[in-house]
Amino acid sequence: MKQHYQVEEEEKDLRIDRYLTDVCGGLSRSYLQKLLKSGDILVNGNPAKANYRVSGGDQIDFEIPEASEPEIAAREMELDILYEDEDILLVNKPKGMVVHPAAGHVDDTLVNGLMAHCKGNLSGINGVMRPGIVHRIDRDTTGILIVCKNDMAHNSIAEQLKCHSITRRYQAIVCGVIREETGVVDAPIGRHPTDRKKMAVCVKNGRHAVTHYQVLERFSAYTYIECRLETGRTHQIRVHMSSIHHPVLGDTVYGPAKCPFALEGQTLHAGVLGFVHPRTGEYMEFRAPLPEYFEQLLVKLRK
């Protein structure tokens, strides 16, 4: 499938892999770097180097190769499926489950379960290790993920993600008491300057990121909130809430190293997902109930 992009003046000086990761929506940066290394991405008709920085007016062309059959072990597992048709599937991901195979997680991921459930009928645009995956949530974040069964659906959902038209609302418990009823964090997010495993609020290398939050309930030392994402950067809610001194409870990466409750990671749940169906054009919205651990924690805090 042929791809063509023209760089706008305000996008200049970005590394080409970062620029394409942003504009391509569903394609991972590592996948694009492979295309750059093989000389398959052309800038103004010439193969681009991986470290090339784009200029305003650059014409970028490349073709996404036909996806090969994913060599991932299908594994039968119980999946909490909220909706399924011939094009898409919505699953309520549990805490502790990794979305796709990576180092340390080869055959116990959501993708392994999807391969068994869908009999391999998943879109291949995002590479052989991420069949059907167009967006992700962290291992210890629970809630709704949309999975694409074919390339038509994948392209449609990726475009909706790119233009920020998908509805994504999360529930979270954060440290401290938020006094205002609502708020907005509008701060760019990029790779942490010294710890490459973390993200951080930064201006120099950050990408536009906006999180809206609303207080649902206050406790003596914590606040139960709902967050609505305008953008979808890595660890966005966790980084943004930490930046305003209200880190997500249980998040030992961006918050306190110790947690007073027996939690496995952050208390963050992708509760609502809304989008336009790729085939019918109908707007659909789905909800995933709070996981049991989250409900029990709310009961404790109310006492």
C-alpha positions as a Markdown table, in Angstrom:
| # | Residue | x | y | z |
|---|---|---|---|---|
| 1 | Met | 0.0 | 0.0 | 0.0 |
| 2 | Lys | 1.5 | 3.3 | -1.2 |
| 3 | Gln | 2.0 | 6.1 | 1.3 |
| 4 | His | 2.6 | 9.8 | 0.6 |
| 5 | Tyr | 3.2 | 12.7 | 3.0 |
| 6 | Gln | 4.2 | 16.3 | 2.6 |
| 7 | Val | 6.0 | 17.9 | 5.6 |
| 8 | Glu | 4.4 | 21.1 | 6.9 |
| 9 | Glu | 6.7 | 24.0 | 7.8 |
| 10 | Glu | 5.9 | 23.7 | 11.5 |
| 11 | Glu | 7.0 | 20.0 | 11.5 |
| 12 | Lys | 10.5 | 20.7 | 10.2 |
| 13 | Asp | 13.6 | 19.5 | 12.0 |
| 14 | Leu | 12.0 | 16.3 | 13.4 |
| 15 | Arg | 13.8 | 13.1 | 12.7 |
| 16 | Ile | 12.1 | 11.3 | 9.9 |
| 17 | Asp | 11.2 | 8.2 | 12.0 |
| 18 | Arg | 9.6 | 10.4 | 14.7 |
| 19 | Tyr | 7.7 | 12.4 | 12.0 |
| 20 | Leu | 6.3 | 9.3 | 10.3 |
| 21 | Thr | 5.4 | 7.7 | 13.6 |
| 22 | Asp | 3.2 | 10.7 | 14.3 |
| 23 | Val | 1.6 | 11.1 | 10.9 |
| 24 | Cys | 1.2 | 7.4 | 10.1 |
| 25 | Gly | -0.8 | 6.7 | 13.2 |
| 26 | Gly | -0.9 | 2.9 | 13.3 |
| 27 | Leu | 2.8 | 2.2 | 12.3 |
| 28 | Ser | 5.3 | 1.6 | 15.0 |
| 29 | Arg | 8.6 | 3.6 | 15.1 |
| 30 | Ser | 10.7 | 0.4 | 15.0 |
| 31 | Tyr | 8.8 | -0.8 | 11.9 |
| 32 | Leu | 9.4 | 2.5 | 10.2 |
| 33 | Gln | 13.1 | 2.3 | 11.1 |
| 34 | Lys | 13.4 | -1.0 | 9.4 |
| 35 | Leu | 11.9 | 0.5 | 6.2 |
| 36 | Leu | 14.4 | 3.3 | 6.5 |
| 37 | Lys | 17.3 | 0.9 | 6.9 |
| 38 | Ser | 16.3 | -1.1 | 3.9 |
| 39 | Gly | 16.1 | 2.1 | 1.8 |
| 40 | Asp | 12.3 | 1.8 | 1.2 |
| 41 | Ile | 11.4 | 5.3 | 2.3 |
| 42 | Leu | 12.1 | 8.1 | -0.2 |
| 43 | Val | 12.4 | 11.8 | 0.5 |
| 44 | Asn | 12.0 | 13.9 | -2.7 |
| 45 | Gly | 12.7 | 10.7 | -4.7 |
| 46 | Asn | 15.9 | 9.6 | -2.8 |
| 47 | Pro | 16.3 | 7.0 | -0.1 |
| 48 | Ala | 16.3 | 8.6 | 3.3 |
| 49 | Lys | 18.8 | 7.9 | 6.1 |
| 50 | Ala | 17.5 | 7.0 | 9.5 |
| 51 | Asn | 18.9 | 10.2 | 11.1 |
| 52 | Tyr | 17.5 | 12.5 | 8.4 |
| 53 | Arg | 15.6 | 15.5 | 9.7 |
| 54 | Val | 12.6 | 16.6 | 7.7 |
| 55 | Ser | 12.2 | 20.0 | 6.1 |
| 56 | Gly | 9.1 | 21.9 | 5.2 |
| 57 | Gly | 7.8 | 20.9 | 1.8 |
| 58 | Asp | 9.6 | 17.5 | 1.8 |
| 59 | Gln | 7.7 | 14.8 | -0.2 |
| 60 | Ile | 7.9 | 11.5 | 1.5 |
| 61 | Asp | 6.9 | 8.3 | -0.3 |
| 62 | Phe | 7.0 | 4.6 | 0.7 |
| 63 | Glu | 5.1 | 1.4 | 0.3 |
| 64 | Ile | 4.0 | -0.9 | 3.1 |
| 65 | Pro | 5.1 | -4.4 | 2.0 |
| 66 | Glu | 2.5 | -7.2 | 2.1 |
| 67 | Ala | 2.5 | -8.5 | 5.6 |
| 68 | Ser | 3.8 | -12.0 | 6.0 |
| 69 | Glu | 2.0 | -14.6 | 8.1 |
| 70 | Pro | 2.7 | -13.8 | 11.7 |
| 71 | Glu | 4.9 | -16.5 | 13.3 |
| 72 | Ile | 3.3 | -16.1 | 16.7 |
| 73 | Ala | 2.2 | -19.0 | 18.8 |
| 74 | Ala | -1.6 | -19.1 | 19.1 |
| 75 | Arg | -2.6 | -19.8 | 22.7 |
| 76 | Glu | -6.1 | -20.5 | 23.9 |
| 77 | Met | -6.9 | -18.2 | 26.8 |
| 78 | Glu | -10.0 | -16.6 | 28.3 |
| 79 | Leu | -10.7 | -13.2 | 26.7 |
| 80 | Asp | -13.3 | -10.8 | 28.0 |
| 81 | Ile | -14.7 | -9.8 | 24.6 |
| 82 | Leu | -17.1 | -6.8 | 24.7 |
| 83 | Tyr | -18.0 | -6.8 | 21.0 |
| 84 | Glu | -17.0 | -8.6 | 17.8 |
| 85 | Asp | -17.9 | -8.6 | 14.1 |
| 86 | Glu | -16.2 | -9.3 | 10.8 |
| 87 | Asp | -13.9 | -6.2 | 11.0 |
| 88 | Ile | -13.2 | -5.4 | 14.7 |
| 89 | Leu | -13.1 | -6.9 | 18.1 |
| 90 | Leu | -13.2 | -5.0 | 21.5 |
| 91 | Val | -11.6 | -6.7 | 24.4 |
| 92 | Asn | -11.4 | -5.8 | 28.1 |
| 93 | Lys | -7.7 | -6.3 | 29.0 |
| 94 | Pro | -7.0 | -7.5 | 32.5 |
| 95 | Lys | -4.2 | -6.1 | 34.7 |
| 96 | Gly | -0.8 | -7.7 | 34.2 |
| 97 | Met | -1.4 | -8.8 | 30.6 |
| 98 | Val | 1.1 | -7.5 | 27.9 |
| 99 | Val | -0.5 | -6.5 | 24.6 |
| 100 | His | 2.0 | -8.0 | 22.1 |
| 101 | Pro | 5.0 | -10.3 | 22.3 |
| 102 | Ala | 8.3 | -8.7 | 23.4 |
| 103 | Ala | 11.3 | -9.6 | 25.5 |
| 104 | Gly | 10.2 | -11.6 | 28.5 |
| 105 | His | 6.7 | -12.2 | 27.1 |
| 106 | Val | 6.6 | -14.5 | 24.1 |
| 107 | Asp | 3.5 | -16.6 | 24.4 |
| 108 | Asp | 1.4 | -15.1 | 27.2 |
| 109 | Thr | 0.3 | -11.9 | 25.6 |
| 110 | Leu | -3.1 | -10.6 | 24.3 |
| 111 | Val | -1.9 | -11.2 | 20.8 |
| 112 | Asn | -1.3 | -14.9 | 21.5 |
| 113 | Gly | -4.8 | -15.2 | 22.7 |
| 114 | Leu | -6.2 | -13.2 | 19.7 |
| 115 | Met | -4.3 | -15.5 | 17.3 |
| 116 | Ala | -6.1 | -18.5 | 18.8 |
| 117 | His | -9.5 | -16.7 | 19.0 |
| 118 | Cys | -9.4 | -15.2 | 15.5 |
| 119 | Lys | -7.7 | -18.1 | 13.8 |
| 120 | Gly | -5.0 | -15.8 | 12.5 |
| 121 | Asn | -7.6 | -13.4 | 10.8 |
| 122 | Leu | -6.0 | -10.1 | 12.0 |
| 123 | Ser | -4.7 | -7.1 | 10.1 |
| 124 | Gly | -1.0 | -7.2 | 9.3 |
| 125 | Ile | -0.2 | -3.5 | 8.8 |
| 126 | Asn | 1.6 | -3.0 | 12.1 |
| 127 | Gly | 4.1 | -5.9 | 11.5 |
| 128 | Val | 4.2 | -9.6 | 12.2 |
| 129 | Met | 4.6 | -9.2 | 16.0 |
| 130 | Arg | 1.5 | -6.9 | 16.4 |
| 131 | Pro | -1.2 | -8.4 | 14.2 |
| 132 | Gly | -4.5 | -6.6 | 14.7 |
| 133 | Ile | -3.0 | -4.1 | 17.1 |
| 134 | Val | -3.6 | -0.4 | 16.3 |
| 135 | His | -3.2 | 1.0 | 19.8 |
| 136 | Arg | -2.0 | -0.2 | 23.2 |
| 137 | Ile | -2.4 | 0.2 | 26.9 |
| 138 | Asp | 0.2 | -0.5 | 29.5 |
| 139 | Arg | 0.6 | -4.0 | 31.0 |
| 140 | Asp | -0.8 | -2.9 | 34.4 |
| 141 | Thr | -3.6 | -0.7 | 32.9 |
| 142 | Thr | -6.9 | -2.4 | 32.5 |
| 143 | Gly | -9.7 | -1.8 | 30.1 |
| 144 | Ile | -10.8 | -1.5 | 26.4 |
| 145 | Leu | -8.7 | -2.2 | 23.4 |
| 146 | Ile | -9.9 | -2.3 | 19.8 |
| 147 | Val | -8.4 | -5.0 | 17.6 |
| 148 | Cys | -8.7 | -4.9 | 13.8 |
| 149 | Lys | -9.3 | -8.0 | 11.8 |
| 150 | Asn | -8.4 | -6.6 | 8.4 |
| 151 | Asp | -6.4 | -3.8 | 6.8 |
| 152 | Met | -9.5 | -1.8 | 5.9 |
| 153 | Ala | -10.5 | -1.6 | 9.5 |
| 154 | His | -6.9 | -0.9 | 10.7 |
| 155 | Asn | -6.5 | 2.0 | 8.3 |
| 156 | Ser | -9.8 | 3.5 | 9.4 |
| 157 | Ile | -9.1 | 3.3 | 13.1 |
| 158 | Ala | -5.5 | 4.5 | 12.6 |
| 159 | Glu | -6.8 | 7.6 | 10.8 |
| 160 | Gln | -9.3 | 8.3 | 13.6 |
| 161 | Leu | -6.4 | 8.0 | 16.1 |
| 162 | Lys | -4.3 | 10.3 | 14.0 |
| 163 | Cys | -7.0 | 13.0 | 13.9 |
| 164 | His | -7.9 | 12.5 | 17.6 |
| 165 | Ser | -11.5 | 11.8 | 16.9 |
| 166 | Ile | -11.7 | 8.6 | 19.0 |
| 167 | Thr | -13.3 | 8.9 | 22.4 |
| 168 | Arg | -11.1 | 7.6 | 25.2 |
| 169 | Arg | -12.0 | 8.1 | 28.8 |
| 170 | Tyr | -10.0 | 6.5 | 31.7 |
| 171 | Gln | -10.7 | 6.2 | 35.4 |
| 172 | Ala | -7.9 | 6.7 | 37.8 |
| 173 | Ile | -7.1 | 7.2 | 41.5 |
| 174 | Val | -4.4 | 9.7 | 42.0 |
| 175 | Cys | -2.4 | 10.8 | 45.1 |
| 176 | Gly | -3.4 | 14.0 | 46.9 |
| 177 | Val | -6.7 | 15.9 | 46.9 |
| 178 | Ile | -7.5 | 17.8 | 43.7 |
| 179 | Arg | -9.3 | 21.0 | 44.7 |
| 180 | Glu | -10.7 | 22.1 | 41.3 |
| 181 | Glu | -13.6 | 20.1 | 39.7 |
| 182 | Thr | -12.0 | 20.0 | 36.3 |
| 183 | Gly | -8.6 | 20.7 | 34.7 |
| 184 | Val | -6.5 | 20.4 | 31.6 |
| 185 | Val | -2.9 | 19.3 | 31.3 |
| 186 | Asp | -1.5 | 20.7 | 28.0 |
| 187 | Ala | 2.2 | 19.7 | 28.0 |
| 188 | Pro | 4.4 | 18.0 | 25.4 |
| 189 | Ile | 5.6 | 14.5 | 26.2 |
| 190 | Gly | 8.9 | 13.0 | 25.0 |
| 191 | Arg | 11.5 | 10.5 | 26.0 |
| 192 | His | 13.1 | 11.2 | 29.4 |
| 193 | Pro | 16.5 | 12.8 | 28.9 |
| 194 | Thr | 18.4 | 10.4 | 31.2 |
| 195 | Asp | 16.2 | 7.4 | 31.7 |
| 196 | Arg | 15.2 | 6.1 | 28.3 |
| 197 | Lys | 12.6 | 3.7 | 29.7 |
| 198 | Lys | 10.6 | 6.6 | 30.9 |
| 199 | Met | 8.7 | 9.5 | 29.4 |
| 200 | Ala | 8.7 | 13.0 | 30.6 |
| 201 | Val | 7.0 | 16.4 | 30.1 |
| 202 | Cys | 9.5 | 18.4 | 28.0 |
| 203 | Val | 9.5 | 21.1 | 25.4 |
| 204 | Lys | 12.6 | 20.3 | 23.4 |
| 205 | Asn | 11.8 | 16.9 | 22.1 |
| 206 | Gly | 8.2 | 16.5 | 23.3 |
| 207 | Arg | 5.1 | 15.8 | 21.1 |
| 208 | His | 1.8 | 17.7 | 21.6 |
| 209 | Ala | -0.2 | 16.0 | 24.4 |
| 210 | Val | -3.4 | 17.1 | 26.1 |
| 211 | Thr | -5.3 | 15.4 | 29.0 |
| 212 | His | -8.6 | 16.6 | 30.4 |
| 213 | Tyr | -9.5 | 15.5 | 33.9 |
| 214 | Gln | -12.6 | 15.7 | 36.1 |
| 215 | Val | -13.0 | 14.9 | 39.8 |
| 216 | Leu | -15.4 | 12.0 | 40.5 |
| 217 | Glu | -14.8 | 11.6 | 44.2 |
| 218 | Arg | -12.5 | 13.0 | 46.9 |
| 219 | Phe | -10.9 | 11.1 | 49.8 |
| 220 | Ser | -8.7 | 12.2 | 52.7 |
| 221 | Ala | -5.4 | 11.7 | 50.7 |
| 222 | Tyr | -6.5 | 10.6 | 47.2 |
| 223 | Thr | -8.8 | 11.6 | 44.4 |
| 224 | Tyr | -10.9 | 9.5 | 42.1 |
| 225 | Ile | -10.9 | 11.1 | 38.6 |
| 226 | Glu | -11.9 | 10.5 | 35.0 |
| 227 | Cys | -9.4 | 11.5 | 32.3 |
| 228 | Arg | -10.3 | 12.2 | 28.6 |
| 229 | Leu | -7.5 | 12.0 | 26.1 |
| 230 | Glu | -7.1 | 14.4 | 23.2 |
| 231 | Thr | -3.9 | 12.8 | 22.2 |
| 232 | Gly | -2.5 | 9.3 | 22.8 |
| 233 | Arg | 1.2 | 9.5 | 23.9 |
| 234 | Thr | 3.0 | 6.8 | 25.7 |
| 235 | His | 2.2 | 6.8 | 29.4 |
| 236 | Gln | 0.3 | 10.1 | 28.8 |
| 237 | Ile | -2.0 | 10.1 | 31.8 |
| 238 | Arg | 0.7 | 8.8 | 34.2 |
| 239 | Val | 3.2 | 11.4 | 33.0 |
| 240 | His | 0.7 | 14.3 | 33.0 |
| 241 | Met | -0.8 | 13.6 | 36.4 |
| 242 | Ser | 2.6 | 13.2 | 37.9 |
| 243 | Ser | 3.7 | 16.5 | 36.4 |
| 244 | Ile | 1.0 | 18.4 | 38.3 |
| 245 | His | 2.0 | 16.5 | 41.5 |
| 246 | His | -0.9 | 14.0 | 41.5 |
| 247 | Pro | 0.7 | 10.8 | 40.3 |
| 248 | Val | -1.6 | 7.8 | 39.7 |
| 249 | Leu | -1.8 | 5.6 | 42.9 |
| 250 | Gly | 0.4 | 2.5 | 42.6 |
| 251 | Asp | 2.5 | 4.0 | 39.8 |
| 252 | Thr | 6.1 | 3.4 | 41.1 |
| 253 | Val | 7.6 | 4.7 | 37.9 |
| 254 | Tyr | 6.2 | 8.2 | 38.0 |
| 255 | Gly | 5.0 | 8.3 | 41.6 |
| 256 | Pro | 6.2 | 7.3 | 45.1 |
| 257 | Ala | 8.4 | 4.2 | 45.2 |
| 258 | Lys | 6.3 | 2.8 | 48.0 |
| 259 | Cys | 2.5 | 2.3 | 48.0 |
| 260 | Pro | 0.4 | 1.9 | 51.2 |
| 261 | Phe | -1.9 | -0.6 | 49.4 |
| 262 | Ala | -1.1 | -4.0 | 48.0 |
| 263 | Leu | -1.3 | -3.0 | 44.3 |
| 264 | Glu | 0.2 | -4.4 | 41.1 |
| 265 | Gly | 1.0 | -1.2 | 39.3 |
| 266 | Gln | -1.1 | 1.9 | 38.7 |
| 267 | Thr | -4.8 | 2.2 | 39.3 |
| 268 | Leu | -5.7 | 3.2 | 35.8 |
| 269 | His | -8.6 | 1.8 | 33.7 |
| 270 | Ala | -9.6 | 2.5 | 30.1 |
| 271 | Gly | -13.3 | 2.6 | 30.8 |
| 272 | Val | -14.8 | 4.1 | 27.6 |
| 273 | Leu | -13.9 | 3.8 | 23.9 |
| 274 | Gly | -15.9 | 5.4 | 21.1 |
| 275 | Phe | -15.2 | 5.4 | 17.4 |
| 276 | Val | -16.8 | 5.4 | 14.0 |
| 277 | His | -17.2 | 1.8 | 12.7 |
| 278 | Pro | -14.9 | 1.3 | 9.7 |
| 279 | Arg | -17.5 | -0.4 | 7.5 |
| 280 | Thr | -20.9 | 1.0 | 8.6 |
| 281 | Gly | -19.8 | 4.6 | 9.4 |
| 282 | Glu | -21.9 | 4.4 | 12.6 |
| 283 | Tyr | -20.5 | 5.9 | 15.9 |
| 284 | Met | -20.2 | 3.2 | 18.5 |
| 285 | Glu | -19.3 | 3.6 | 22.2 |
| 286 | Phe | -18.3 | 0.8 | 24.6 |
| 287 | Arg | -17.8 | 0.7 | 28.4 |
| 288 | Ala | -15.7 | -1.7 | 30.5 |
| 289 | Pro | -16.7 | -2.0 | 34.1 |
| 290 | Leu | -14.1 | -1.2 | 36.8 |
| 291 | Pro | -12.0 | -4.3 | 37.7 |
| 292 | Glu | -12.7 | -5.9 | 41.1 |
| 293 | Tyr | -9.4 | -4.7 | 42.7 |
| 294 | Phe | -10.3 | -1.1 | 41.7 |
| 295 | Glu | -13.8 | -1.4 | 43.2 |
| 296 | Gln | -12.5 | -2.9 | 46.4 |
| 297 | Leu | -9.9 | -0.1 | 46.7 |
| 298 | Leu | -12.7 | 2.6 | 46.4 |
| 299 | Val | -14.6 | 0.8 | 49.2 |
| 300 | Lys | -11.5 | 1.0 | 51.4 |
| 301 | Leu | -10.9 | 4.7 | 50.6 |
| 302 | Arg | -14.5 | 5.5 | 51.4 |
| 303 | Lys | -14.2 | 4.0 | 54.9 |
